[in-house]
Structures are given as C-alpha cells and as structure tokens.
Amino acid sequence: MDLSKKTSENIEFMLEGITNKLRMVNVGAIQPSHFDEEKYEDLRDIYDMVMRKDQFSTSELQAIVTELGNLRRG
C-alpha cells in the first residue's frame, strides 16, 4: 500500500488499521466517508504514530479518538 498517495482507499486502509490496533468497539462512528483528502496528512500522522506504538494509555486513546473526531468532515 502506497500511503504517499491521497486516495479514499488509503484513508479506508489507515482508518481500518487504527481501529484494529486500538481495538475500537464503535467503529461505525469512524467511517472513511467522514474524512476527506484535505486532512490526509493529519490522518497519516495519527496512523503512523498508532502503528509505531504497542500500548496506549487511556488518556492517549482518548486523545486519538478526539483528534479523529476533529478531522471528520462537517
């Protein structure tokens, strides 16, 4: 997967990776259609950070979810 390209497929791939790694239960709240390519780099930064870490504190999880919410359209 070439994440250097701003595509909807890459957005979907990154969101799936983030939700799987964080074992997020309410993945319905984070749909690829809620994100546009304008915020791609910010989403990529979150994805890279999540993939690098093995464990997350509760406050880190809350911060990640909050930031994903901030990146949503609307």
Backbone as a ProteinNet text record, in pm:
[ID]
protein_1_A
[PRIMARY]
MDLSKKTSENIEFMLEGITNKLRMVNVGAIQPSHFDEEKYEDLRDIYDMVMRKDQFSTSELQAIVTELGNLRRG
[TERTIARY]
85.6	0	89.9	68	145.9	68.4	101.7	28.1	69.3	163.9	202.6	97.6	5.9	-98.8	-226.7	-285.4	-406.9	-528.7	-564.7	-679.8	-779.9	-902.9	-1004.4	-973	-909.1	-869.3	-765.7	-672.5	-571.5	-632.4	-729.4	-798.9	-867.2	-935.5	-1003.3	-903	-789.9	-686.5	-633.3	-603.1	-548	-649.6	-774.4	-876.7	-898	-897	-911.2	-793.2	-673.5	-556.2	-562.7	-604	-614.4	-718.7	-836.9	-943	-907.7	-840.4	-799	-691.9	-594.1	-483.4	-532	-624.8	-675.3	-791.8	-832.9	-945.3	-1068.8	-1097.8	-1211	-1340.5	-1435.2	-1561.6	-1659	-1671.7	-1769.9	-1708.6	-1668.4	-1604.5	-1702.2	-1831.1	-1931.1	-1923	-1868.9	-1854.9	-1739.7	-1653.6	-1537.1	-1542.4	-1612	-1627.7	-1536.8	-1477.2	-1392.8	-1465.1	-1594.4	-1670	-1679	-1645.8	-1648.9	-1521.8	-1425.2	-1295.8	-1270.2	-1209.7	-1173.9	-1023.2	-978.7	-836	-764.7	-838.1	-775.5	-701.8	-754.2	-696.1	-609.7	-572.3	-500	-370.5	-291.5	-161.9	-179.4	-280.4	-307	-347.1	-431.3	-470.6	-350.4	-264.7	-143.8	-53.3	-41.1	39.9	-15.4	-147.3	-208.9	-184.7	-205.5	-184.6	-41.2	56	197.4	227.8	176.7	200.4	137.6	13.7	-55.6	17.7	63.8	131.1	267.6	330.8	462.4	454.1	343.7	332.5	268.2	306.5	247.4	136.3	147	48.1	10.2	-113.2	-163.9	-230.1	-206.6	-275	-417.5	-499.3	-636.7	-640.3	-555.7	-555.1	-506.1	-412.8	-367.4	-480.7	-554.5	-667.5	-771.8	-801.1	-898.7	-851.1	-723.1	-667.4	-673.9	-645.9	-650.5	-794.2	-888.1	-1027.9	-1076.2	-1036.6	-1073.8	-1016.5	-891.6	-828.1	-894.3	-928.9	-1001.2	-1134.7	-1200.1	-1325.8	-1306.5	-1195.6	-1165.5	-1137.9	-1090.7	-1057.5	-1178.7	-1286.9	-1407.2	-1464	-1528.5	-1596.4	-1712	-1744.8	-1865.1	-1837.5
-117.6	0	123.4	211	334.6	447.5	473	573.6	716.8	732.2	867.5	930.4	848.6	898.4	923.5	1040.3	1080.7	1022.8	899.9	836	791.9	773.1	725.9	583.9	505	370.1	373.7	466.2	478.8	529.1	619.5	666.6	548.4	467.1	349.6	253.1	230.3	140.7	189.7	319.7	375.1	369.8	404.8	400.2	258.2	162.4	22.8	-19.6	21.7	-10.9	49.5	175.1	243.5	174.8	149.8	90	-52.2	-126.4	-262.1	-259.1	-173.3	-166.9	-119.9	-26.2	27.8	-53.8	-155.4	-240.7	-156.8	-63.8	25.8	-50	-32.5	-103.5	-32.9	95.9	171.4	221	127	166.1	229.7	212.7	277	428.5	481.1	625.5	680.3	592	634.4	567.2	630.3	578.6	656	588.6	658	772.8	759	864.5	993.3	985.8	1103.9	1187.9	1139.1	1206.3	1243.8	1359.8	1395.3	1408.8	1423.6	1422.6	1548.9	1652.9	1774.4	1746.1	1653.4	1620.1	1494.4	1454.2	1328.4	1322.8	1427.9	1428	1415.1	1479.6	1468.9	1325.5	1265.7	1127.2	1034.7	1062.1	980.7	991	1108.1	1125.4	1040.2	1041.8	960.1	812.7	772	632.1	588.5	667.2	632.7	619.5	711.5	707.1	582.8	552.2	435.9	307.7	297.8	176	156.1	264	253.7	203.6	233.8	201.3	65.6	1.2	-127.3	-114.5	-15.2	3.2	150.3	172.7	309	325.5	439.4	470.2	514.1	518.8	562.9	705	791.2	930.3	939.9	854.4	853.6	808.8	705.5	658.6	768	837.4	945.9	1057.1	1089	1194.7	1154.9	1029.5	982.3	988.8	940.9	943.5	1087.4	1174.7	1315.8	1376.4	1347	1401.6	1347.9	1220.7	1165.5	1237.5	1265.1	1340.2	1479.2	1543.3	1676.2	1674.5	1563.1	1552.8	1521.3	1481.1	1446	1566.8	1540.9	1647.7	1701.3	1824.7	1877.6	1966.8
0	0	0	-96.9	-107.4	-40.6	84.7	161.1	127.6	35.7	-4.1	-95.7	-147.6	-236.5	-158.2	-180.1	-108.9	-179.7	-143.1	-205.5	-98.7	-141.1	-47.2	-0.9	-86.8	-47.2	64.1	55.8	160.3	290.5	280.7	400.8	468	389	443.7	506.8	441.2	492.7	626.7	634.7	758.6	872	843.9	948.4	998.1	907.4	947.9	1035.4	998.1	1077.7	1216.5	1224.2	1353.5	1441.1	1386.7	1468.1	1511.2	1425.6	1463.3	1572	1555.7	1651.7	1788.8	1788.7	1915.4	1969.1	1894.9	1934	1966.5	1877.9	1897.8	1872.5	1962.1	1954.5	1860.8	1871.7	1793.7	1662.7	1577.8	1451.9	1355.2	1378.4	1293.8	1299.4	1407.2	1422.1	1338.8	1292.3	1214.6	1078.1	986.5	851.3	755.6	659.2	561.5	490.5	470.8	402.8	485.1	613.2	700.8	689.6	613.5	603.5	457.9	437.6	301.1	289	167.4	140.4	188.4	223.7	277.1	408.4	486.2	617	609.8	490	470.5	550.7	545.8	615.2	766.2	821	964.5	1000.7	917.3	940.3	928.1	832.5	813.9	935.9	994	1115.2	1229.9	1246.6	1351.9	1323.9	1200.6	1161.7	1192.1	1149.8	1172.8	1321.3	1401.8	1545.5	1608.2	1568.9	1624.1	1585.9	1464.1	1418.6	1486.4	1529.2	1594.6	1737.9	1805.6	1948.3	1969.6	2079	2114.3	2216.8	2303.9	2410	2418.9	2464.9	2477.4	2612.9	2675	2799.8	2767.3	2868.4	2849.7	2795.5	2848.4	2801.8	2657.4	2617	2477.4	2384.6	2426.2	2346	2329.6	2438.5	2432.7	2340.3	2346.5	2261.3	2113.5	2083.8	1945	1892.1	1970.3	1928.1	1910.7	2001.3	1990	1862.8	1834.6	1715	1588.4	1586.4	1471.6	1454.1	1564.2	1558.2	1501.3	1535.5	1484	1334.1	1281.4	1139.5	1053	1115.7	1038.6	966.9	854.8	780	863.1	834.5	893.6	1005.1
[MASK]
++++++++++++++++++++++++++++++++++++++++++++++++++++++++++++++++++++++++++

